[in-house]
């Protein structure tokens, strides 16, 4: 059986807007990190992958 979660509407909370700004900042830092990873993979993807190859069947 699936569960449905509903949010009750109510007066706007000023803290909600501040939380949205923080979430946007977190997204920006994550995007920046992903861009950095993409740059690394473009320059030396084979070396990057080889560093994660498991050795000895582990």
C-alpha positions as CSV (number, residue, x, y, z in Angstrom):
1,X,0.0,0.0,0.0
2,X,1.4,3.4,-0.9
3,X,1.6,6.3,1.5
4,X,0.6,9.8,0.5
5,X,2.1,12.7,2.4
6,X,0.4,16.0,2.3
7,X,1.7,19.4,3.5
8,X,-0.9,21.5,5.1
9,X,-1.1,25.0,3.7
10,X,-0.7,27.8,6.2
11,X,0.7,31.2,6.7
12,X,4.0,31.8,5.1
13,X,7.0,31.4,7.4
14,X,9.8,34.0,6.8
15,X,12.3,31.2,7.6
16,X,11.2,29.3,4.6
17,X,12.7,31.8,2.2
18,X,16.0,31.8,4.1
19,X,16.1,28.0,3.8
20,X,15.6,28.3,0.0
21,X,18.6,30.6,-0.3
22,X,20.7,28.0,1.6
23,X,19.6,25.2,-0.7
24,X,20.5,27.3,-3.7
25,X,24.0,27.9,-2.2
26,X,24.4,24.1,-1.6
27,X,23.4,23.4,-5.2
28,X,26.0,25.9,-6.4
29,X,28.8,24.2,-4.4
30,X,27.7,20.8,-5.7
31,X,27.7,22.0,-9.3
32,X,31.1,23.5,-8.8
33,X,32.4,20.1,-7.5
34,X,30.9,18.2,-10.4
35,X,32.5,20.6,-12.9
36,X,35.8,20.1,-11.2
37,X,35.4,16.3,-11.5
38,X,34.4,16.6,-15.2
39,X,37.6,18.6,-15.8
40,X,39.8,16.0,-14.1
41,X,38.1,13.2,-16.1
42,X,38.6,15.0,-19.4
43,X,42.3,15.3,-18.8
44,X,43.2,11.9,-17.3
45,X,40.1,9.6,-17.2
46,X,42.1,6.4,-17.7
47,X,44.4,7.2,-14.8
48,X,41.4,8.1,-12.6
49,X,39.7,4.8,-13.4
50,X,42.8,2.7,-12.9
51,X,43.2,4.2,-9.4
52,X,39.9,2.6,-8.5
53,X,40.5,-0.8,-10.0
54,X,40.2,-3.5,-7.3
55,X,43.2,-5.7,-6.9
56,X,43.4,-9.2,-5.5
57,X,39.6,-9.8,-5.9
58,X,38.7,-7.4,-3.1
